Amino acid sequence: MEDLGEVGNRVQPIFVSLDPQREEPNTVNIYLKAFSDRFIGLRGSEDQLQAAASAFGVSVQRIRFSADPTDYTMVHSSPVIVLVPGKPDPISINGDSSAEEIRAALNSALEHRGG
């Protein structure tokens, strides 16, 4: 974000928690502080999160290790999804993209938006 300069001020980073059973609002906020104070954390019900993940093409799977319902891990893709006001289709960037690739995609999205 900082590498984008003034243009970066027009970007609102949002993190969506995919594990509502484990992640309380405070937990998500602590996690986000490691990235930046600018991130907004969103949570929802399992149904809401599945619908959002499906809409954005994010794969999510709960893998259980035992009969204990708390003994699991979440496996999911981690794309960076760019939503541009006035543009109907989101831009999806692979989560393992380099900082330069993400920066270029954000710059391109912001340029096409104008202003």
N, C-alpha and C positions, 0 to 999 in steps of 0.2 A: 504494500500500500504506500509506504513511504517513498519507494522508488518511482511512483507515478507522479510525484510532485503535486502541483495544484490540481491536476486532473483527478488524482486520487481522492480529493475531498468530495468528489461527486459520486463516489462508490460507497454503498452501505453494505458491509459484509454481514451476512446472516448465517448462523450455524443452526442446523435442525438436528435435535437429538432423536435418535432412532430407537431408544430403549427406555420407554416411559416407566417401566417397572423398577428400574434401578436409578435413573437419573432424576433427582429432585432439582428444582430450580436453582438452589444454591450450588449444587454440584456442577451444573452446567455453567453457571457464572464463574466459578473458580477455574474451571477448565478454559474458558474463553479468555480470562485475564492473561493466560500464558501467551496468547496471540496478540491481543490488542484490546484496549478499552473501547474501541469502536464497534466491536462485534455485538450483534443482538442475538440472543439465544431463543430459539422457539421450541416448544414442546407441544405435544398433543396426545390424544388417546391413541391406542394401538390402531384402531380403524382409520383415524385421520392420517396417521403416519404412513400406513400401508397405501392409502389412496394417494398421498403426496409422492411417496417413493415411486409408485407405479406411473403417475403422471409425468415424472421427470426421468423415468428409465433407470432408477436406482434399485439395484438388487439388494434385498435384505433377507437374511436367514438367521434364525435362532438355532443354535446347535446345543443340544442338551448333552451333558456328560453323565448324568445319573438320573434316578427317579426324583431326586430333590429338585423342586421347581426353581430354586435359586441357583442351581449349579449349571450354568449355561454361559455361552458367549454369543455375541452378535457378530456375524460376518456380513459385510456390506461393501458395495462399491462406494467410492468417495469422490465423485466428480465435483468440479467447481462449476456451478451453474450460474450463468450470467443472464439476468433479466434486464431488458432495456425497455424503458417506458416507450409506448407507441409501437413496439415491435412485437408481433404476436408469438414468434418462436424463440424459446430460450436457446442460449448458446451453451453447449456442454463441453467442458475442458476436462481431460483425464486428470484424475487426482494425483497421478504420479508425474505430471508435467513439471518441467523446470520453472523456476521463478521467471526466467526470461520468456518462456512460452505463455505463461499466465499473464504477464505484463503486456505482451504483444496483443493477446486476445482482448484484454480489457481496453487497451488503447484503441484497438480497431472498433470495438463496440461503442466506445465513447465518441469516437470520430464520426461514426455513422449516425449517431443520435443528433449530432450537431450541438453547438453551444457548449 
